[in-house]
Amino acid sequence: MHATVLLAHPDPDSFAHALANRAVIGLRTAGWTVDLIDLDAIDYPGAATPDEWRAYPTAEPILDDVVRRHADLIRHTDALVFVYPTWWSSVPAVLKSWMERTLVPGVAFTLEGPKNRLVPQLTNLRYVVGITTYGSPWWYVKLVNDAGRRTISRTLGLLARGHASRRWLALYSLDSRSTQSRQKFLDRVERDMAALR
């Protein structure tokens, strides 16, 4: 069993980093091999270049070596775990860039026939997990539709043809949480990841 944990936060002392570390501990406790990709630490490339945009609909949509390595990893992973803070009701820009540049035709889906019918390709995924924090309370996040959750849970779930179990671990109103409350969430993340089999 192989898991890929994607972390998006520029500060290595952040709560998101602590969450990612606890997720990795939990997964390894359950017997998973884990790749942790800290997108900010590796200075992941930003928006697609004009050449990449032109290559997108071709048989070779990936031009960057880092992106190619990540795409190869995703093709062989059983669990895809996203750890990030929710900013502007969505994922951080570096994570959105990773999705747009890595989950391309030939990796996450293919387009077939004259009408470019989308055919999911992430059938190797058994789990899609989102672990995030929100500065806002639950009711506000629901009001603004939580774009990050919809992208990860719904879109990636569909690209796995519905075969992947989807998990969402969220801590709302982070800014007003006590140290004890944050610790409980860290413990929950480790416990829930250790339960993935």
N, C-alpha and C positions, 0 to 999 in steps of 0.2 A: 504494500500500500504506500503510495507516494502522495504527499501533500505539498502544495505550493502556497506559501503565505506571502501576500503582497502588502507591503507597508508603505503608506504615504503620509509622511509628516517630516518637515525639515529639521526639527529639533530633536537630537538624540536623547535629550532628557525629558521628552514629552510623555504624557500619559499614553498616547498611542503606541509609543515604543514599548512601554511596560506591558500594554495589552498584547502586542505582537509576541513579546518574549514569553508571556504566560501561555499564549495559544500554542507556541512551539513546544513548550514543556508538556502541555496537555497531550498534544498529538504524539510526541515521542513516547510518553507514558503508555499510550494506547498501541504502540508498536509501529507507528508511521515513520517512514523516512521523510524528512522535511527540507525543503529549500525555502529560505527566507530571503525575499528580494526587497531590500530597502531602496525604493525608487529614488529618493532624494540623495542617499549616500552614494549611489552609483552615477549621479548626475544624469538621470534618464533623459534622453532627447525630448524636446518639447513638441510643438505642433509639426505635423507632417510637412515635408518640403514639397515644392512644386513637382519635383521628379517622382516623389512617392505618391503624390496625388494622381499623377498620370499613370503610374504603375498599378494603382489600386484595382482596376478591373481586368488586369492581365493575369496570366498564369504565374507570374512572379511578382506579387504585390509588395514583398518585403525587400528593401534595399540595404537596410542598416544591419550590421552584424550583431549588435546587442539585441535588437528586436528579433532577429532570426533565432538567436539562442533561446529567447523567451518563448517564441512560438513553438519551437521544438519541445521545450519543457512542457508547455500546456497540452500538447498533443498526447503526452504520456503521463499526465497527472490524474490522480483519482479524486483529489479534493482541492478546490480552489478557495482560498480564504483571503478575504479583503479586510484589512485593518486600516482605519482612517478616521479623522474627525470630519463631521459633516460641516461644510462651509458653504454658505450661500445656498442652502437647501440641497446640496449635492456633494459629489466627491471632489477632492482637491484636483487642481488642474493637471498635476503630474499623473494622477491615476486615470483621469479621462484621456489624457494623451496615450497612456499605455494601452488602454482599451482600444482606442481608435487605430493605433499603429500595429498592435499585436493580434487582435481578434478580427482578422481580415479574411476575405475569401480564401478558401483553401486551408484555413486554420479553424475558424469558428463556424463557418458555413460555406456552402457553394451556391452559386446562382445558376440555375439550369433552365434550359428550354428558351423558346422565343420570348417568353414573358419574364425571364429572370426569376423563376420561382426559387425562393429561399429554401435550402435544404440544410438543416442543422448538422454540424459535424463534431460537436463536443460530447459525443455519446460515451466517451471514456470517463466523464465526470460522474462520480457517485455522490459528491457533496459540493454545494455552493454555499459558502458561509460569509455573511457580512458581520463585522464587529466594528461598531462605530459609537461615537459620542456626539451629543448635540448640546449646544449652549442653551437651546430653547426647551420649554416643557413639551410633553407628549402632545397636548392638544394643538399647539402651534405647528408642530412638525406635521401632524395629520392635516391641518388646514392648508398647508402649502404643498402637500402631496409627496414630499420626501422623494425627490428625483433619484438620489443615490440608491435608495432601497429598490425602487422600481427598476432601475437599470440592472442592478446586480441580481436581485431575486427573480424578477420576471423575465428580463431579456436573456440573461445567461441560463436561466432555467429552461427557457424555450429552446435555446441553442443546444441544450443537452437532451432535447427531445422529451423533456419531462421525466427523464430517468433519474436525474439528480435530486437528492433530498436537499431542500433549502432551509437554512437556519439563519436567524437574525438575532443578534445579541446587541442590544442598544442600551446606552446609559443617557438618559435625558437630563436636562438642567445641570450639566456638568459644572458650570461655574459656581453654583451654589451648593455643591455636594461636599459633605464632610470627608475627611481622610478615611474614616471608617466605612462610609458608603462606597468610596472609590475602591477600597480594599476588598469589599464584598463583591464588587463587580469583577475585579481581577480574579478572585477566587472562582467566581461563576464561569468566567471564560476558560480558565484552566480545566475546571471540572467538566464543562460541556465538551471541550475538545478531547479530553481523555475518554469521553463516552462514545466518540465516533469509531465505529468498527467496520 
